[in-house]
Structures are given as C-alpha cells and as structure tokens.
Amino acid sequence: MAAKLTHPNVTNGWFRESGSMWPGQSMGIEVNQILHVEKSKFQDVLVFESTTYGNVLVLDGAIQVTEHDEFSYQEMITHLALFSHPNPERVLVIGGGDGGVLREVVKHPQVKEAVLCDIDEAVIRLSKKYLPAMAASYADPKVSVHIGDGFEFLQSKKGHFDIIITDSSDPVGPAASLYQSRYYELMRDALRDGGIVSTQGECQWLHLPLIGEVLTFARRLFPVAEYAYTTIPTYPSGQIGFILCSKSPATDFKQPLRRVSPEQELKLFRYYNADIHRVAFVLPNFTRTALAAAASVAAAAAAADTTAAAEPAEPA
C-alpha cells in the first residue's frame, strides 16, 4: 500500500496559501485528498482534490487553478485580446501549461496556429492527468507545444504572431523575468503589425505600484496599453488583472471589435460576454488615482531626461 502523500502547505485537512506578495492574509481550502506532490526542475508542484473547488493545482505554494473557478481567468485573459483583433490567426501562449488558455484560444475559428511555450513539462503532464477539462485542448490539431524558456522562444519568432498571451504566475521565481521591460520588448518584436499582447497583470488591491510600473514601460513600447480585471475567489483578494497592449494606435480595447451572438456566448463561455468585456476596463477611483499618479511621475522623469539630453555639454 502506497504511503499517504503529505505537503507542508496542507495541515489538519486544509491547504493554506500565504506569501510576501499578499502580507497579512491567507487563503484556505479544505482538502479531500492530496493527489500528487513533486519537485520539478523549476518549482514545487502540488495537486489536491478539494471538498468544494474540485482539483487544485499549486505551484510554489500559490494556487494556479481550481476546477471550480478557473474559467473566469482563462476566458478573460484570452478573449479580451482576441475579440479586440480583427483576424487573430497566429496565437502564442507563454506559460499556461494547464491548457486553459489554449482551450479558449481554439474557440475562435479565425485561429490557424496556437503555440504554447512553457518552461516546465511537469505542469503540462500533470494537468493532462488531473485537469482533463482544461488540458483537452492539447489534442486540437491547431495546437503545438514547445518546452523551453519564453525569452529564447520569442527571440526566434520575430514578427510572427497576431496575439501573445502570457499566462504567468506571480513575479517571483521562474516568472519574475516576465514582468520586465525587456520581456515586453521581445513580445512586441514577435508580433505582426497590429498585434496584441495580453498578460497576467496582478491585483489592484495588493499590487498597484507594480501595475503602475508595468503600464509605464508598456506605454513607452506600445501606442496603446490598458489595465483590465476580473473576479476569481481563489486568487488573493478575489481579483486579478490583465495588461493589454497593441501595436496599432487604432485599437480600442474597451469596445470588442468582433463578437458572437448572445446565444453563442452562452454556449461558448461561462464568464465572458461583450458587456463584461467593456466593464472590465472600468476602474474604481482609488485605482485610477494611483495609476494616474504613476503616469505623471513617469512623464516628469521622461521630460527631465529629454531636457538633460538636449542641454549642451559644458566646455572642458
């Protein structure tokens, strides 16, 4: 008989998530049984069956998906981007080894090529076993998979994609580099004209300085960059955001460029619809104020740099 699995984050029948990025709070989910524990080449991997949220995937102690609420995140990070593009034929997903974003991408008949690049094969392997409704997308003939580093992959794909979706974990460990200006430059360069980026953009209740920082350099690199958000109960503070960027100055993320009928929306999506697309960009006053302040500071710094560069050098 196999030994009963244990994990340091599971005690007395409860999984608890806490971390430095959400200080002073903890998320708890009751555990029915631990299904898998593994140290991959890159991170600690835990899969457990919960009493109310279905199977749960945890990486380095942080909840990535639960079967109960994953659709909110997967649908919004995908469809906010794809419904803002006139003809998204080539789509790249970086991260997202659970397959949820791919599942949403291939719902668009315009998509001819859907590529997933994830650094950790363990996430893909375990999702196929324990999250089959999400990982079923791997069987789609449009889908191809590359196991490797997203930075390196982007450098080999200049001007190739219409959409790039970065489904990353929080900016610690293997995902830290995905929140840097250089990474956004690589995504921009891997896009075709008019291409769009959608990335995990953190929580406005917890990470406004980081959101402001990312938007600042994104707006230097792209003519259009916006923050949107969705609700999801098992992410810290029940909310997660997205940074959306476009190479086309004509892109208006706040109005879907394409849409399907309300009847099709009900068949295809559990969370996304055209109305929620629009309101995802409507931000509360505290967020507007903080992001406006960050933009003002960035503009002042840029102006100072321009002035300094224009001043003649003093004679020796």
C-alpha positions as CSV (number, residue, x, y, z in Angstrom):
1,M,0.0,0.0,0.0
2,A,1.4,3.4,-1.0
3,A,2.2,5.9,1.7
4,K,-0.2,8.7,2.2
5,L,1.0,11.9,0.5
6,T,1.9,14.9,2.6
7,H,2.8,18.5,1.9
8,P,3.9,21.3,4.2
9,N,1.1,23.6,3.0
10,V,-1.5,21.0,4.0
11,T,-2.2,20.7,7.7
12,N,-5.2,19.3,9.6
13,G,-7.0,18.8,6.3
14,W,-6.6,22.3,5.0
15,F,-4.4,23.8,2.3
16,R,-3.2,27.3,3.3
17,E,-1.7,29.9,0.9
18,S,0.2,32.9,2.2
19,G,3.1,34.9,0.8
20,S,5.1,38.1,0.8
21,M,3.1,39.5,-2.1
22,W,-0.1,39.5,0.0
23,P,1.1,40.1,3.5
24,G,-1.2,39.7,6.5
25,Q,-3.7,37.4,4.8
26,S,-4.1,33.7,4.0
27,M,-6.3,31.6,1.7
28,G,-7.6,28.3,2.9
29,I,-9.2,25.4,1.0
30,E,-10.4,22.2,2.6
31,V,-8.6,19.2,1.2
32,N,-10.3,15.9,0.5
33,Q,-7.0,14.2,-0.6
34,I,-3.6,15.0,-1.9
35,L,-3.2,13.6,-5.4
36,H,0.4,14.5,-6.3
37,V,3.5,16.1,-4.9
38,E,6.6,16.8,-7.0
39,K,9.7,18.9,-7.1
40,S,10.1,19.7,-10.8
41,K,13.3,21.2,-12.3
42,F,11.8,24.6,-11.6
43,Q,9.2,24.6,-8.8
44,D,7.3,22.8,-6.1
45,V,4.2,21.2,-7.6
46,L,1.1,20.1,-5.6
47,V,-2.2,18.8,-6.9
48,F,-5.0,18.1,-4.5
49,E,-8.7,17.3,-4.6
50,S,-10.7,19.8,-2.5
51,T,-14.1,19.4,-0.9
52,T,-15.7,22.3,-2.8
53,Y,-13.4,23.6,-5.6
54,G,-12.6,20.4,-7.5
55,N,-9.0,19.6,-8.2
56,V,-6.5,22.3,-7.4
57,L,-3.0,23.0,-9.0
58,V,-0.5,24.7,-6.7
59,L,3.0,25.9,-7.8
60,D,5.5,27.0,-5.2
61,G,2.7,27.3,-2.6
62,A,0.5,29.6,-4.8
63,I,-2.9,28.4,-6.2
64,Q,-2.7,28.4,-10.0
65,V,-6.1,27.0,-10.9
66,T,-9.1,25.2,-9.4
67,E,-11.7,23.4,-11.4
68,H,-14.4,25.4,-9.8
69,D,-13.4,29.0,-10.8
70,E,-10.6,28.7,-13.4
71,F,-12.9,29.8,-16.3
72,S,-13.1,33.4,-15.1
73,Y,-9.3,34.0,-15.5
74,Q,-8.8,31.8,-18.6
75,E,-11.7,33.4,-20.6
76,M,-10.8,37.0,-19.7
77,I,-7.1,36.9,-20.4
78,T,-7.9,35.3,-23.7
79,H,-11.0,36.9,-25.1
80,L,-10.2,40.5,-24.1
81,A,-7.3,40.2,-26.5
82,L,-8.8,38.0,-29.3
83,F,-12.0,39.9,-29.6
84,S,-10.0,43.1,-29.9
85,H,-8.2,41.9,-33.0
86,P,-9.8,41.8,-36.5
87,N,-8.3,38.4,-37.5
88,P,-6.2,36.6,-34.9
89,E,-4.7,33.7,-37.0
90,R,-1.5,33.1,-35.1
91,V,-1.6,32.9,-31.3
92,L,1.3,32.3,-28.8
93,V,0.7,31.3,-25.2
94,I,3.7,31.6,-22.8
95,G,3.1,29.7,-19.6
96,G,-0.3,28.3,-19.3
97,G,0.8,24.7,-19.2
98,D,-2.6,23.7,-17.6
99,G,-4.1,24.2,-21.1
100,G,-6.9,26.6,-20.0
101,V,-5.9,29.5,-22.2
102,L,-5.4,27.2,-25.2
103,R,-8.9,25.8,-24.6
104,E,-10.2,29.4,-25.0
105,V,-7.9,30.3,-27.9
106,V,-9.1,27.5,-30.2
107,K,-12.7,28.5,-29.7
108,H,-12.0,31.3,-32.3
109,P,-12.4,29.9,-35.9
110,Q,-10.0,32.6,-37.1
111,V,-7.1,30.9,-35.3
112,K,-5.0,28.7,-37.6
113,E,-2.0,28.3,-35.3
114,A,-1.9,28.1,-31.5
115,V,1.5,27.6,-29.9
116,L,2.2,27.0,-26.2
117,C,5.6,27.6,-24.7
118,D,6.1,26.5,-21.1
119,I,9.3,26.0,-19.3
120,D,8.0,23.2,-17.0
121,E,6.8,20.0,-18.6
122,A,5.6,18.8,-15.3
123,V,2.7,21.3,-15.4
124,I,1.6,20.0,-18.8
125,R,1.9,16.4,-17.8
126,L,0.0,16.7,-14.5
127,S,-2.7,18.9,-16.0
128,K,-3.4,16.2,-18.6
129,K,-3.9,13.8,-15.7
130,Y,-5.7,15.8,-13.1
131,L,-7.2,18.7,-15.0
132,P,-8.5,17.0,-18.2
133,A,-11.2,19.5,-19.0
134,M,-8.6,22.2,-19.3
135,A,-5.9,20.1,-20.9
136,A,-8.2,18.6,-23.6
137,S,-7.1,21.5,-25.8
138,Y,-3.7,19.8,-26.4
139,A,-5.4,17.3,-28.7
140,D,-6.6,20.1,-31.1
141,P,-4.7,19.9,-34.4
142,K,-4.1,23.7,-34.4
143,V,-2.0,23.3,-31.2
144,S,1.7,22.8,-30.9
145,V,3.9,22.7,-27.8
146,H,7.4,23.9,-27.1
147,I,9.0,23.1,-23.8
148,G,11.5,25.9,-23.0
149,D,12.2,29.4,-22.0
150,G,9.8,32.1,-23.2
151,F,12.6,34.7,-23.7
152,E,14.5,32.4,-26.0
153,F,11.4,31.3,-27.9
154,L,10.3,34.9,-28.6
155,Q,13.7,35.9,-30.0
156,S,13.3,33.2,-32.6
157,K,9.9,34.4,-33.7
158,K,10.2,38.0,-34.9
159,G,7.1,39.4,-36.5
160,H,5.2,36.1,-36.4
161,F,2.2,36.3,-34.1
162,D,-1.1,38.2,-34.0
163,I,-1.7,37.6,-30.3
164,I,0.7,36.8,-27.5
165,I,-0.8,35.8,-24.1
166,T,1.5,35.4,-21.1
167,D,-0.3,33.3,-18.5
168,S,2.3,33.6,-15.8
169,S,2.4,33.1,-12.1
170,D,3.3,35.9,-9.7
171,P,6.6,37.8,-10.3
172,V,8.8,35.6,-8.1
173,G,10.8,32.5,-9.0
174,P,10.7,31.4,-12.7
175,A,8.1,34.1,-13.6
176,A,10.0,37.1,-12.3
177,S,11.5,38.0,-15.7
178,L,8.1,38.1,-17.3
179,Y,7.3,41.4,-15.6
180,Q,10.3,43.3,-17.0
181,S,10.6,45.9,-19.8
182,R,12.9,43.7,-21.9
183,Y,10.3,40.9,-21.9
184,Y,7.6,43.3,-23.3
185,E,10.1,44.4,-26.0
186,L,10.5,40.8,-27.0
187,M,6.8,40.3,-27.2
188,R,6.3,43.5,-29.3
189,D,9.0,42.4,-31.7
190,A,7.4,38.9,-32.1
191,L,4.1,40.4,-33.1
192,R,2.9,41.2,-36.6
193,D,1.6,44.7,-37.4
194,G,-1.5,45.3,-35.4
195,G,-0.6,42.6,-32.9
196,I,-1.9,42.4,-29.3
197,V,-0.4,41.3,-26.0
198,S,-2.3,40.1,-23.0
199,T,-0.5,39.3,-19.8
200,Q,-1.4,38.5,-16.2
201,G,-1.4,41.9,-14.5
202,E,-1.7,41.3,-10.8
203,C,-4.3,42.6,-8.2
204,Q,-5.3,46.2,-7.8
205,W,-6.0,45.6,-4.1
206,L,-2.4,44.5,-3.5
207,H,0.0,45.5,-6.3
208,L,-0.8,49.0,-7.6
209,P,2.8,50.1,-7.6
210,L,3.8,47.1,-9.7
211,I,0.8,47.6,-12.0
212,G,1.8,51.3,-12.5
213,E,5.4,50.3,-13.2
214,V,4.4,47.8,-15.9
215,L,1.9,50.1,-17.5
216,T,4.6,52.9,-17.6
217,F,7.1,50.9,-19.6
218,A,4.3,49.2,-21.7
219,R,3.1,52.6,-22.8
220,R,6.6,53.5,-23.9
221,L,6.8,50.4,-26.1
222,F,3.2,50.3,-27.4
223,P,0.9,53.1,-28.6
224,V,-2.0,51.5,-26.6
225,A,-1.8,49.8,-23.2
226,E,-4.6,49.3,-20.7
227,Y,-5.4,47.5,-17.4
228,A,-8.5,45.4,-17.0
229,Y,-9.6,42.9,-14.3
230,T,-11.8,40.1,-13.4
231,T,-13.0,38.4,-10.2
232,I,-12.0,35.0,-9.1
233,P,-12.4,33.8,-5.5
234,T,-9.3,31.7,-5.1
235,Y,-6.8,34.3,-6.1
236,P,-5.5,36.7,-3.4
237,S,-8.2,39.3,-2.6
238,G,-10.5,37.7,-5.1
239,Q,-9.4,39.7,-8.1
240,I,-6.8,39.5,-10.8
241,G,-5.8,41.9,-13.6
242,F,-4.5,42.0,-17.1
243,I,-2.2,44.3,-19.0
244,L,-3.3,44.6,-22.7
245,C,-1.1,46.2,-25.3
246,S,-1.5,46.8,-29.0
247,K,0.9,47.7,-31.8
248,S,-1.9,49.6,-33.5
249,P,-2.8,53.0,-32.2
250,A,-6.4,52.4,-33.6
251,T,-7.1,49.6,-31.1
252,D,-9.8,50.4,-28.5
253,F,-9.7,47.6,-26.0
254,K,-12.8,48.9,-24.2
255,Q,-15.0,48.0,-27.2
256,P,-14.8,44.5,-28.6
257,L,-14.0,44.7,-32.3
258,R,-15.7,41.4,-33.0
259,R,-18.4,39.5,-31.1
260,V,-20.6,36.5,-31.4
261,S,-24.3,36.3,-30.8
262,P,-25.7,36.2,-27.2
263,E,-26.8,32.6,-27.9
264,Q,-23.2,31.7,-28.9
265,E,-21.8,33.5,-25.9
266,L,-23.9,31.3,-23.6
267,K,-22.7,28.1,-25.5
268,L,-19.0,29.1,-25.6
269,F,-18.3,31.0,-22.4
270,R,-19.2,30.7,-18.7
271,Y,-17.9,34.2,-17.8
272,Y,-17.0,36.3,-20.8
273,N,-19.5,38.3,-22.8
274,A,-19.4,41.6,-24.7
275,D,-20.8,43.6,-21.8
276,I,-18.3,42.2,-19.3
277,H,-15.6,42.9,-21.9
278,R,-16.5,46.6,-21.7
279,V,-16.8,46.9,-17.9
280,A,-13.6,45.1,-17.3
281,F,-11.8,48.3,-18.1
282,V,-13.9,50.5,-15.7
283,L,-11.6,51.0,-12.8
284,P,-12.5,52.2,-9.2
285,N,-11.4,55.7,-8.2
286,F,-8.5,54.5,-6.0
287,T,-7.0,52.6,-8.9
288,R,-7.5,55.4,-11.4
289,T,-5.8,57.9,-9.0
290,A,-2.8,55.6,-8.3
291,L,-2.3,54.8,-12.0
292,A,-2.6,58.5,-13.0
293,A,0.0,59.4,-10.3
294,A,2.3,56.7,-11.6
295,A,1.9,58.1,-15.2
296,S,2.6,61.6,-14.0
297,V,5.8,60.6,-12.3
298,A,6.9,58.7,-15.3
299,A,6.1,61.6,-17.6
300,A,8.1,64.0,-15.4
301,A,11.0,61.7,-15.4
302,A,10.9,61.3,-19.2
303,A,10.7,65.1,-19.6
304,A,13.7,65.6,-17.3
305,D,15.7,63.0,-19.3
306,T,14.8,64.8,-22.5
307,T,15.9,68.2,-21.1
308,A,19.1,66.8,-19.8
309,A,19.9,65.2,-23.2
310,A,19.2,68.4,-25.0
311,E,21.5,70.6,-22.8
312,P,24.9,71.3,-24.4
313,A,27.8,69.9,-22.6
314,E,29.9,72.3,-20.6
315,P,33.3,73.1,-22.2
316,A,36.2,71.2,-20.6
